[in-house]
Amino acid sequence: MKTFPNDFIWGTATSSYQIEGATKLHGKGPSIWDAFSSIPGKVHNGETGDIACDHYHTFKEDIQLMKNMGVKAYRFSIAWARVMPTGKDKINEAGIQFYSDLIDELLKADIVPWVTLYHWDLPLALQLENDGWLGTSLPHYFAAYADLCFERFGDRVKNWITLNEPWVASILGYGQGVFAPGRISTSEPYLAGHHFILAHAKAVHIYRNKYSHQNGKIGITNNCDWREPLTDSKEDKEAAERALEFFLAWFADPIYKGDYPKTMKERLGDRLPKFSSEEKDMIKGTSDFFGLNHYTTMYAAHNDGNKKEQSVYGNGGISEDQHVDLSLDDNWKLTSMNWAVVPWGCKKLLQWIDARYDKPDIYITENGCAYNDELVNGEVNDQERLDFYQGYLKACQEAISEGVKLKGYFAWSFMDNFEWASGYDKRFGLHYVDFKTLKRTPKKSALWFGEVIKNNTADI
Ligand code: PNW
């Protein structure tokens, strides 16, 4: 039986807008996702996070369900507008109290909190006043908000993630317009991304300078799919590498190496903002661990520029900048997001990160899948999800045994929730949520994951 290291961190993850509900309660300010989801046509079926899983009121029961599974850690995010209704200056003590109670309840259950400061629900006021992440003052406001969180929660929270997936927030929010704030542009994603990196680095400096006595760790979570060369040709191998650089190295290179990848600078020209040398120094080294969200794999092939690039992420995007065609293998199984299930891609990505960034401690802060689950006689037989997790966990275990310093794994998600533009239709949870009664039911995969944690192996 192949086991994971004894100190391996097993967890589950969620985010504020996707589960909390109570979007207008107890002084919470509106976020860009409140605004975006209220616009007809932006979210499947016109759904919103107004109620979501009502976790704001049920967090104690949810923590009990986590405890039943035996999870060691729980990754959640703080809604900026719940603690600072307009994103700056004024503090909402009722919002602070909510997160404080949540943290206390977790610690009481022996579950270690991993807190994401920004999982896409920007206070709407900052969108209106500063153009959101296009505004040059956003890094400053984010750092002040982070400071507040360290001050109020840092006595109990020792694991911080500044930003969740700046790639998604930049590309889907500012390139393709399918996520809030719904902008469509070929240059704005790179400007938003620039400000995300500066915001992350500023927050880390505050944490290290003002709160070192808290003895915690801080990092960023980036997302990346694996890109496998379609053929053995030099062109396709370079295309796959380029695709990974535009995806992950866009955000990870400045943090681990001090600047954007060369290929991005060359190809984007003036559309990619430049860091000053002081900024480069400020940014470099600002992650105590490598947070990775990983979901799927695609083939990458060189596109010579004569035909339109094929991309999963729609046509309004900026994949044109890469000259890469993406495709799937017909034999790959698809989840209900149409994301391919390719465990070996996960292993290859872990090895790519290990090599490029000099063996960082890696935490998979999200991995999981959506399927059309059904509750039948009080049970959810999600065998496909169980198979997915088993495949990916075995790939992780192999990567570890071959030297990758993977230290933890968080399943996305603890429960079914508001899947952004897809609404409630896409179920990623280990727990089934009936969105009429809000009743939770552990799926078969949750029970199995509990055994994985108990036995520290996916070989069951
Ligand atoms: C991540 N893509 O989102 C988020 O961190 C979660 O909030 C979300 O529920 C989960 O993955 C599942 O989607 C992504 O288009 C959204 O590549 C889109 C993409 C990737 C991740």
Residues whose N, C-alpha, C, O or C-beta is under 5 A from the ligand:
A	BS01	PNW	E165 V168
